[in-house]
Amino acid sequence: MDEKITLNLNDEASTNEKETNKWRFFLIGGLAGLVVGVGLILVSFLLPRAEKVALTFPIIPSAEPTEQIYSHLSGEILTDPSQLNAPTYCIQTPNGTDGARPQAGLNEAGVIFEAIAEAGITRFAAIYQNPQSAAIGPIRSLRLYYLEWDTPFDCTIVHAGGADDALAAVRAGGYKDLTENYAYMYRGTYSGRLWNNLFTTATDLRQFSADKGYATSNVNGFSRMTPDEATRDRIDNLVKEKLVITKPAASNTSELSPQVSAINLYFGNVPAYNVSYTYDVTTNTYKRSYGNGRAHEVYACPTENLGERNPEDICVLTQMGPKVVVAMVVSEKKASDNYHEDITAIGTGTVYIFQNGVAIKGTWNKASRSDQIKFFDENGNEVKLAPGQTFVSAVPNYGGVEY
């Protein structure tokens, strides 16, 4: 009985197992068919879509970081590499009260040298590269010391005549020379200019270079910090809380405290030609004013296709605000004609450098006419200038620097 029961159970289990296996076969087969079918459907839909996605969103390899290119003149970043060796122009620009003010286009100059020309009246040698201005000037005569400062910049000397020794040096030195020439200059008609009415334009200067084959300039500029180095230098010098290094930032100038906010440069006994600067911590610039307190305004003429016209008709006034102010103390005396100045531009002397809200006292050194001026602090370390427009004033040894 037990054996029979066992046999009956086994038979029933065997039968049930067969039935179960049969259903398993149909179920697995069905599922397999369903999976294959769905897979085929998905593939049929997804393959075209994948192709479309690949076409719509191509894989782009990450670009290698590009090296920044900095202007040899101003130290600023250049977005167009062709501008690096573009022709430069050193333009003699007056600063008298006899119609020379306001100057035009001076805001575009990368470096501006300032010194007395005669009778206590200062004059500029303004150095441009890639100018865009519709009016640049006025243009006046050349002095030898301006030529000595200009030479390292490999520029076209733009002037209207000059002192005999300066003109002789230009001829003997084979300089690129553009003296008063109405093919590339014009006389304005505004009566208030008097004899300070000779101007040029960026278009005229480029045309001169093209006509003469002066395609490039090999600029030997000042030693400069990069923009990033200058920003770090500024924060390191001016931050109020030295240990809280996360607070100060270029966009948060409230955390910066200038060490020197006001500068006065004295060229002599004529207040109209003395200069003052006020440091603007927000823009990191030095707002320039004359000794009488009036802002040194110039005409900004950004559009160059307006033709040869009066700056008063086509330009807008803006205050000069260089990034760097350099005051070089120079040996100065009357020239042999007892009218022009005799300034020692080659040699050495005391210098005061104002940048990033601080003052650096040291020495300047210029070894020869072709060598660029180098600046050193009181420990003998070379000083790099911050990038941006730089005003270099030759303060006579009988003048003064106050800050």
Secondary structure, 3 states (H helix, E strand, C coil): CHHHHHHHHHHHHHHHHHHHHHHHHHHHHHHHHHHHHHHHHHHHHHHHHHHHHHHHCCCCCCCCCCCCCECCCCCCECCCHHHCCCCEEEEEEECCCCCCCCCECHHHCCEEEEEEEECCEEEEEEEEECCCCCCEECCCCECHHHHHHHHHHCEEEECCCECHHHHHHHHHHCCCEECCCCCCCEECCCHHHCCCCEEECHHHHHHHHHHHCCCCCCCCCCCECCHHHHHHHHHHHHECCCCCCCCCECCEHHHECCCCCEEEEECCCCHHHCEEEEEECCCCEEEEEECCCCECEEEECCCCCCCCCCHHHHCEEEECCCCEEEEEEECEEECCCCCEEEECCCEEEEEEEEECCEEEEEEEEECCCCCCCEEEECCCCECCECCCCEEEEEEECCCEEEC
